[in-house]
């Protein structure tokens, strides 16, 4: 097929397409958890304090007429939710691999509370960083740097 024929075909296709209308803007806050940049205020705080801080962020997003929040839930091959693949984050509990006590799921809680406020909750995964230079505790036994050290690079 000639280039001219392809251009004519593309032009015809473009004229017949009806694009969906834009529904709304995406107005979101970006919440970083690595080294406790935004949440929680520090590692190892009591569960209720962590929940209250999360609620305060979500309430502020609602007050500012945001419609979404992008929450970092996997900052350094660790997790802010129960996972069989990744250890609990030191930024939540104060020690890498240590589960919250009492047990709770910040991801599940965040989704429910965001939706209660009419906000979308987008989970932000950092797929590449295995360790942050400001981490304070040693990686847990099930961290990728211990289970597959050959694939972790500086």
C-alpha positions as CSV (number, residue, x, y, z in Angstrom):
1,X,0.0,0.0,0.0
2,X,1.4,3.4,-0.9
3,X,2.0,6.2,1.6
4,X,-0.7,8.3,-0.1
5,X,-3.2,5.4,0.3
6,X,-2.3,5.1,4.0
7,X,-2.7,8.9,4.6
8,X,-6.1,8.9,2.9
9,X,-7.2,5.9,5.0
10,X,-6.0,7.5,8.2
11,X,-7.7,10.8,7.3
12,X,-11.0,8.9,6.6
13,X,-10.7,7.0,9.9
14,X,-10.0,10.2,11.8
15,X,-13.2,11.9,10.4
16,X,-15.4,8.9,11.4
17,X,-14.1,8.7,15.0
18,X,-16.2,10.2,17.8
19,X,-14.1,10.8,20.9
20,X,-15.8,10.5,24.3
21,X,-16.4,13.8,26.0
22,X,-14.0,14.7,28.8
23,X,-15.9,14.1,32.0
24,X,-13.9,16.1,34.5
25,X,-10.5,17.1,35.6
26,X,-8.1,14.9,37.6
27,X,-7.4,17.0,40.7
28,X,-5.2,14.9,43.0
29,X,-2.8,15.1,45.9
30,X,0.3,13.0,45.8
31,X,1.1,11.4,49.2
32,X,4.6,10.1,49.7
33,X,5.4,7.6,52.4
34,X,9.1,7.0,51.7
35,X,11.1,8.3,54.7
36,X,7.8,9.6,56.0
37,X,7.7,12.6,53.6
38,X,3.9,13.1,53.9
39,X,2.5,10.2,55.9
40,X,2.8,8.8,58.5
41,X,4.5,11.7,60.4
42,X,7.0,9.3,61.7
43,X,7.6,5.5,61.8
44,X,6.1,3.5,64.6
45,X,3.4,5.9,65.7
46,X,0.3,4.3,67.3
47,X,-2.3,2.9,64.8
48,X,-5.0,5.4,65.8
49,X,-2.6,8.3,65.3
50,X,-1.6,7.0,61.8
51,X,-5.3,6.6,60.9
52,X,-6.1,10.1,62.2
53,X,-3.2,11.6,60.1
54,X,-4.5,9.7,57.0
55,X,-8.1,11.0,57.7
56,X,-6.7,14.6,58.0
57,X,-5.1,14.4,54.6
58,X,-8.2,12.9,53.0
59,X,-10.4,15.6,54.7
60,X,-8.1,18.3,53.4
61,X,-8.3,16.9,49.9
62,X,-12.1,17.0,50.1
63,X,-12.0,20.6,51.4
64,X,-9.8,21.6,48.5
65,X,-12.2,20.0,46.1
66,X,-9.8,17.4,44.9
67,X,-11.3,14.3,43.4
68,X,-8.5,11.8,43.9
69,X,-5.5,11.0,46.0
70,X,-2.4,9.2,44.8
71,X,-0.9,7.3,47.8
72,X,2.5,5.6,47.9
73,X,1.9,2.1,49.2
74,X,5.1,0.4,48.1
75,X,8.1,2.8,48.5
76,X,11.1,0.5,48.7
77,X,10.2,-3.1,47.9
78,X,8.1,-3.0,51.1
79,X,4.4,-2.5,51.7
80,X,1.8,-0.5,53.5
81,X,-0.6,-3.4,53.2
82,X,-0.5,-7.1,54.0
83,X,1.6,-8.9,51.3
84,X,3.0,-12.4,50.8
85,X,5.5,-10.8,48.4
86,X,6.8,-7.8,50.3
87,X,7.6,-7.1,53.9
88,X,5.8,-4.4,56.0
89,X,7.4,-1.0,55.6
90,X,9.7,0.4,58.3
91,X,8.1,3.8,57.5
92,X,4.8,2.5,59.0
93,X,5.9,0.4,62.0
94,X,9.5,1.6,62.7
95,X,11.1,-1.7,61.8
96,X,11.3,-3.4,58.3
97,X,9.1,-6.5,58.1
98,X,7.3,-5.8,61.4
99,X,3.5,-5.9,61.1
100,X,1.4,-3.2,62.7
101,X,0.1,-3.8,66.2
102,X,-2.8,-3.8,66.4
103,X,-3.0,-5.2,62.9
104,X,-4.6,-3.0,60.2
105,X,-4.4,-2.6,56.5
106,X,-3.6,1.1,55.6
107,X,-4.4,0.5,52.0
108,X,-7.9,-1.0,52.7
109,X,-8.6,1.8,55.2
110,X,-7.4,4.5,52.8
111,X,-9.5,3.2,50.0
112,X,-12.6,3.0,52.2
113,X,-12.1,6.5,53.7
114,X,-11.3,8.1,50.4
115,X,-14.4,6.7,48.8
116,X,-16.4,7.8,51.8
117,X,-15.3,11.3,50.9
118,X,-16.0,10.9,47.2
119,X,-12.3,10.7,46.3
120,X,-10.7,8.1,44.0
121,X,-7.8,6.3,45.7
122,X,-4.8,5.5,43.4
123,X,-2.2,3.2,44.9
124,X,1.3,4.3,43.9
125,X,3.9,1.5,43.6
126,X,7.6,2.2,43.2
127,X,8.6,-0.8,41.2
128,X,12.3,-0.3,41.1
129,X,13.7,1.2,44.3
130,X,14.8,-1.6,46.7
131,X,16.3,0.6,49.3
132,X,16.4,4.3,50.1
133,X,19.6,5.9,51.4
134,X,17.8,7.3,54.4
135,X,16.4,4.0,55.6
136,X,17.1,3.4,59.3
137,X,16.6,-0.3,59.8
138,X,18.1,-3.3,58.1
139,X,15.9,-5.0,55.4
140,X,13.8,-7.8,56.8
141,X,14.6,-11.5,56.0
142,X,12.0,-11.5,53.2
143,X,13.1,-8.3,51.5
144,X,14.3,-8.7,47.9
145,X,17.8,-7.6,48.9
146,X,18.0,-10.8,51.1
147,X,15.9,-13.2,49.0
148,X,17.5,-12.3,45.6
149,X,20.5,-10.2,46.3
150,X,21.9,-10.7,42.8
151,X,19.1,-8.6,41.3
152,X,19.5,-5.6,43.6
153,X,21.9,-3.0,42.3
154,X,23.2,0.3,43.7
